[in-house]
């Protein structure tokens, strides 16, 4: 991908030429000159200069959209070239959340691998925004996760609903809230354990942050102790040794029960969401399309 486009995307993302120059490892005058040359090549202003940074003009927003598409295509091409060099043209690159792996993805992939033993597998775990970023950059072909509310229309993806999920709050078996139900109104007094929480670097994928802000307010994130952990197994260890509470899909209750972790009885309406499969729009390889069909057959 052209260097000037990469520089432009960094300036557009950070909204500040000085910060972008630092991130790119170039001097501010060099980057300023490069952006002026880019504007001259289009004969159109890409930025509005302001006291605290820059904002994109309508021409800049159009270029940002097209440059991101080129970046994704370039990343996809690089990965496809690497696959060809390694003679792995038949390869599934898939993402999933830990919960969905345990609930149905593991079983689906086991059956798929038995049916197609010559196909290689790349498996990536993470939350839905992180996996969406990987999908858009061509690192994975598809992923399983919660439907992303407020996702930008610029993300050229399709979503296939698979199941409905409700959120439960899990604690260790001897937790005070489990032994003394009437104190559940004091839930916010206990540390909040978040498994694979959102990464701020991925939030540019959202056109509307309302849902994310509401979730933070509902869980009172800014008013309590928070443990952010990127591993489910490590989260379970922490849950068993502290008084933390862990919001997680209710469908995982049977799995957690094996480890002495139990859901609190619901107190009022529970948070609900749709879990499904995301993939890029367009023509997919036959072996990827077949996996998608097998996953769809496991709808709960």
C-alpha positions as CSV (number, residue, x, y, z in Angstrom):
1,X,0.0,0.0,0.0
2,X,1.2,3.5,-0.9
3,X,3.1,5.1,2.0
4,X,1.2,8.4,1.7
5,X,-2.1,6.6,2.2
6,X,-0.8,4.9,5.3
7,X,0.4,8.2,6.6
8,X,-3.0,9.8,5.8
9,X,-4.9,7.0,7.6
10,X,-2.8,7.6,10.7
11,X,-3.5,11.3,10.7
12,X,-7.2,10.7,10.1
13,X,-7.3,8.2,13.0
14,X,-5.5,10.4,15.5
15,X,-6.8,13.7,14.3
16,X,-3.4,15.3,15.1
17,X,-0.4,15.6,12.7
18,X,2.1,15.7,15.6
19,X,0.8,12.6,17.2
20,X,0.7,10.8,13.9
21,X,4.2,11.8,13.1
22,X,5.4,10.3,16.4
23,X,3.5,7.1,15.8
24,X,4.9,6.8,12.3
25,X,8.5,7.6,13.3
26,X,8.8,10.7,11.0
27,X,9.2,14.4,11.8
28,X,6.2,16.6,11.9
29,X,7.4,18.8,9.0
30,X,7.9,15.7,6.8
31,X,4.4,14.5,7.5
32,X,2.9,17.9,7.0
33,X,4.6,18.2,3.6
34,X,3.4,14.7,2.6
35,X,-0.2,15.6,3.5
36,X,0.0,18.8,1.5
37,X,1.4,16.9,-1.5
38,X,-1.5,14.4,-1.2
39,X,-4.0,17.2,-1.1
40,X,-2.4,18.7,-4.2
41,X,-2.6,15.4,-6.0
42,X,-6.4,15.3,-5.6
43,X,-6.7,19.1,-5.9
44,X,-9.0,19.1,-2.9
45,X,-8.6,19.9,0.8
46,X,-8.5,16.7,2.9
47,X,-8.3,18.3,6.3
48,X,-9.6,21.3,8.2
49,X,-6.8,22.6,10.4
50,X,-7.9,23.5,14.0
51,X,-6.1,24.7,17.1
52,X,-5.9,21.2,18.6
53,X,-5.5,19.1,15.5
54,X,-7.2,18.4,12.2
55,X,-10.6,17.2,11.0
56,X,-11.5,15.4,7.8
57,X,-13.3,17.3,5.1
58,X,-15.9,15.4,2.9
59,X,-13.0,14.7,0.5
60,X,-10.9,13.4,3.4
61,X,-13.7,11.1,4.6
62,X,-14.1,9.7,1.1
63,X,-10.3,9.1,0.8
64,X,-10.3,7.5,4.3
65,X,-13.0,5.0,3.2
66,X,-11.2,4.1,0.0
67,X,-7.8,4.0,1.6
68,X,-9.1,1.6,4.3
69,X,-10.5,-0.7,1.6
70,X,-7.1,-0.7,-0.1
71,X,-5.4,-1.4,3.2
72,X,-7.7,-4.4,3.7
73,X,-7.2,-5.7,0.2
74,X,-3.4,-5.3,0.6
75,X,-3.4,-7.2,3.9
76,X,-5.6,-9.9,2.4
77,X,-3.2,-10.2,-0.6
78,X,-0.2,-10.5,1.7
79,X,-1.8,-13.3,3.6
80,X,-2.9,-15.1,0.5
81,X,0.6,-14.9,-0.9
82,X,2.0,-16.3,2.3
83,X,-0.4,-19.2,2.1
84,X,0.6,-19.9,-1.5
85,X,4.3,-19.9,-0.5
86,X,3.6,-22.3,2.3
87,X,1.4,-24.4,-0.1
88,X,-1.6,-23.9,2.2
89,X,-4.1,-22.6,-0.2
90,X,-6.8,-24.6,1.5
91,X,-6.9,-23.0,4.9
92,X,-9.6,-21.9,7.3
93,X,-8.8,-18.7,9.3
94,X,-11.5,-18.3,11.9
95,X,-12.1,-16.2,15.0
96,X,-14.3,-17.0,18.0
97,X,-15.0,-16.0,21.6
98,X,-14.1,-18.4,24.3
99,X,-17.7,-19.1,25.2
100,X,-18.8,-20.0,21.7
101,X,-15.8,-22.3,21.3
102,X,-17.0,-24.3,24.3
103,X,-20.7,-24.2,23.3
104,X,-20.6,-25.2,19.7
105,X,-17.6,-24.1,17.6
106,X,-15.3,-26.8,19.0
107,X,-17.7,-29.5,18.0
108,X,-18.3,-28.0,14.6
109,X,-14.6,-27.7,13.8
110,X,-14.0,-31.3,15.0
111,X,-16.6,-32.6,12.5
112,X,-15.3,-30.3,9.8
113,X,-11.7,-31.5,10.3
114,X,-12.8,-35.1,10.1
115,X,-14.6,-34.4,6.9
116,X,-11.8,-32.3,5.4
117,X,-8.5,-33.6,7.0
118,X,-6.2,-31.9,4.4
119,X,-7.4,-28.3,5.2
120,X,-5.2,-26.3,7.6
121,X,-6.6,-24.3,10.4
122,X,-5.8,-20.9,12.0
123,X,-7.9,-20.1,15.1
124,X,-8.0,-16.7,16.8
125,X,-9.7,-15.9,20.1
126,X,-10.9,-12.5,21.2
127,X,-13.9,-10.2,21.6
128,X,-16.1,-9.1,18.8
129,X,-14.4,-5.8,18.0
130,X,-10.9,-7.3,18.0
131,X,-12.1,-10.1,15.7
132,X,-13.9,-7.6,13.5
133,X,-10.6,-5.7,13.1
134,X,-8.9,-9.0,12.1
135,X,-11.6,-9.8,9.6
136,X,-11.4,-6.4,7.9
137,X,-7.6,-6.7,7.6
138,X,-7.9,-10.2,6.1
139,X,-6.3,-12.0,9.0
140,X,-9.4,-14.3,9.3
141,X,-12.2,-15.4,7.0
142,X,-15.0,-15.3,9.5
143,X,-15.7,-15.1,13.2
144,X,-18.3,-16.0,15.8
145,X,-19.3,-13.3,18.3
146,X,-22.0,-11.0,19.6
147,X,-23.7,-8.7,17.0
148,X,-21.9,-5.4,17.2
149,X,-24.3,-2.5,17.9
150,X,-23.4,0.8,16.3
151,X,-21.0,-0.9,13.7
152,X,-19.9,1.5,11.0
153,X,-21.6,1.1,7.6
154,X,-18.1,1.3,6.1
155,X,-17.4,-2.2,7.3
156,X,-18.4,-4.3,4.3
157,X,-19.6,-7.4,6.2
158,X,-22.6,-9.7,6.6
159,X,-24.0,-11.0,9.9
160,X,-25.7,-14.4,10.2
161,X,-27.7,-14.8,13.5
162,X,-27.1,-18.1,15.2
163,X,-28.5,-17.9,18.8
164,X,-29.9,-15.6,21.5
165,X,-27.7,-15.1,24.6
166,X,-28.5,-13.7,28.0
167,X,-25.9,-12.4,30.4
168,X,-25.4,-14.0,33.8
169,X,-23.2,-12.9,36.6
170,X,-20.8,-15.6,37.9
171,X,-19.1,-15.9,41.3
172,X,-17.3,-18.5,43.2
173,X,-19.5,-21.0,45.1
174,X,-18.9,-19.5,48.5
175,X,-19.3,-15.8,47.4
176,X,-21.3,-13.6,49.9
177,X,-23.7,-12.6,47.1
178,X,-24.5,-16.3,46.5
179,X,-25.0,-17.1,50.2
180,X,-27.0,-13.9,50.9
181,X,-29.4,-13.3,48.0
182,X,-30.9,-10.1,49.4
183,X,-27.5,-8.3,49.1
184,X,-27.4,-8.6,45.3
185,X,-28.3,-4.9,45.2
186,X,-24.8,-4.4,46.4
187,X,-23.3,-6.0,43.3
188,X,-21.4,-2.8,42.4
189,X,-19.5,-3.0,45.7
190,X,-17.5,-6.0,44.4
191,X,-14.7,-6.0,41.8
192,X,-15.9,-6.4,38.2
193,X,-14.0,-9.0,36.2
194,X,-14.2,-8.4,32.5
195,X,-13.1,-11.2,30.1
196,X,-11.5,-10.0,26.9
197,X,-12.9,-6.5,27.2
198,X,-12.9,-4.0,24.3
199,X,-9.7,-2.5,23.2
200,X,-9.8,1.2,22.7
201,X,-7.8,0.9,19.4
202,X,-10.7,-1.1,17.9
203,X,-13.4,1.5,18.7
204,X,-12.9,3.3,15.4
205,X,-15.0,0.6,13.9
206,X,-18.1,2.0,15.7
207,X,-20.2,4.8,14.2
208,X,-22.4,5.0,17.3
209,X,-20.9,4.5,20.8
210,X,-24.3,4.7,22.6
211,X,-24.5,1.0,23.3
212,X,-21.0,0.8,24.7
213,X,-21.5,3.9,26.9
214,X,-24.8,2.4,28.3
215,X,-23.0,-0.9,29.1
216,X,-20.3,1.0,31.0
217,X,-22.9,2.9,33.0
218,X,-25.0,-0.2,33.7
219,X,-21.9,-2.0,35.1
220,X,-20.7,1.2,36.8
221,X,-17.2,0.7,35.4
222,X,-15.8,4.0,36.5
223,X,-17.0,3.7,40.1
224,X,-15.5,0.3,41.1
225,X,-12.5,-1.9,41.0
226,X,-12.1,-3.6,37.6
227,X,-10.1,-6.6,36.6
228,X,-9.6,-6.8,32.8
229,X,-8.3,-10.2,31.7
230,X,-7.7,-11.4,28.1
231,X,-7.8,-15.2,29.0
232,X,-10.9,-17.1,30.1
233,X,-8.9,-19.6,32.1
234,X,-7.0,-16.9,33.9
235,X,-10.4,-15.2,34.6
236,X,-11.7,-18.4,36.2
237,X,-8.6,-18.6,38.4
238,X,-9.1,-15.0,39.5
239,X,-12.7,-15.5,40.2
240,X,-12.0,-18.5,42.4
241,X,-9.6,-16.6,44.6
242,X,-11.2,-13.2,44.9
243,X,-14.7,-11.7,45.5
244,X,-15.0,-10.5,42.0
245,X,-18.1,-10.9,39.9
246,X,-17.9,-11.9,36.2
247,X,-20.6,-11.1,33.6
248,X,-20.6,-13.8,31.0
249,X,-23.1,-15.8,28.8
250,X,-25.6,-17.8,30.7
251,X,-25.1,-20.7,28.3
252,X,-21.7,-21.3,30.0
253,X,-23.3,-22.2,33.4
254,X,-22.9,-25.9,33.0
255,X,-19.3,-25.5,32.0
256,X,-18.4,-23.3,34.9
257,X,-20.2,-25.5,37.4
258,X,-17.4,-28.1,37.0
259,X,-15.0,-25.5,38.5
260,X,-17.1,-24.4,41.4
261,X,-18.3,-21.2,39.7
262,X,-22.0,-20.4,39.7
263,X,-24.4,-17.8,38.4
264,X,-26.2,-15.5,40.7
265,X,-30.0,-15.8,40.6
266,X,-31.2,-13.1,38.2
267,X,-32.3,-9.8,39.8
268,X,-34.7,-8.2,37.4
269,X,-34.4,-8.2,33.5
270,X,-31.2,-9.7,32.1
271,X,-29.1,-8.3,29.3
272,X,-29.7,-10.0,26.0
273,X,-27.9,-10.1,22.7
274,X,-27.6,-12.0,19.4
275,X,-24.7,-14.2,18.7
276,X,-23.8,-15.0,15.1
277,X,-21.3,-15.3,12.3
278,X,-19.6,-12.4,10.6
279,X,-17.9,-12.6,7.2
280,X,-16.8,-10.2,4.5
281,X,-19.2,-9.6,1.6
282,X,-18.2,-11.1,-1.7
283,X,-17.3,-14.4,-3.1
284,X,-15.7,-16.8,-0.6
285,X,-13.6,-19.9,-1.2
286,X,-15.6,-23.1,-1.4
287,X,-14.1,-24.7,1.7
288,X,-14.9,-21.5,3.7
289,X,-18.4,-21.5,2.4
290,X,-18.8,-25.1,3.5
291,X,-17.7,-24.4,7.0
292,X,-20.2,-21.5,7.2
293,X,-23.0,-23.9,6.2
294,X,-21.9,-26.4,8.9
295,X,-21.9,-23.7,11.5
296,X,-25.4,-22.5,10.5
297,X,-26.6,-26.1,11.0
298,X,-25.7,-25.8,14.7
299,X,-28.1,-23.0,15.4
300,X,-29.4,-23.3,18.9
